[in-house]
Amino acid sequence: MPKRGYHHGNLRQALVDAALSLITEKGPTGFTLSEAAKSAGVTPAAVYRHFDGREQLIIECALQGHAIFGDLMEYAYRNGQPSALAAFGATGRAYLAFARKYPGHYMAMFESGLSRHATPELSRAVGRSRGILEMAAEALSQHIPADRRPPATMFSSHIWAMSHGVVELFARGNPGGNAPFPPEDLLEAGIGIYLRGLGLIEPDS
């Protein structure tokens, strides 16, 4: 049987796909380059034609993930209109949907310990993903007086941290299997509490 990477002329992507499967199964630090090579159907030495080491392979997984994630978040934000609140909520749901559909990418992006500045390309990709959530936070907080308005970066980071926590605790494996409530409901309720604290939505009557 011909080795898949060479036969199809796409060894680089074959290695990325293999790494994504291994990351999903074992976590971003739980696999070796030899395992990725074996899964891709090539020798370990062939990996170094495209990647200097495991970290560079994980960076490529993260880069591809951020491209998908950025597109998804942007689509959710643009189509969550007409209100800033609806658009903001749509980005939260998109975050959970991405984590479920692309677990290998998600873990490479957010759980591998990579610095966002590991490469210029990764820094730009992370900046785009964060920028969409910051844009949503900026639009939603325009009515808060300037002296009480949190920076959009802080606002969006709080929501990002909340979203990540819901993914980690309640959306792994069988969706909602470990959660007392559906993950989407937990995130929506948490965001609601946060937004009420900022005076952006009315308290429950």
Secondary structure, 3 states (H helix, E strand, C coil): CCCHHHHHCCHHHHHHHHHHHHHHHHCCCCCCHHHHHHHHCCCHHHHCCCCCCHHHHHHHHHHHHHHHHHHHHHHHHHHCCCCHHHHHHHHHHHHHHHHHHCHHHHHHHHCCCCCCCCCHHHHHHHHHHHHHHHHHHHHHCCCCCHHHCCCHHHHHHHHHHHHHHHHHHHCCCCCCCCCCCCHHHHHHHHHHHHHHHCCCCCCCC
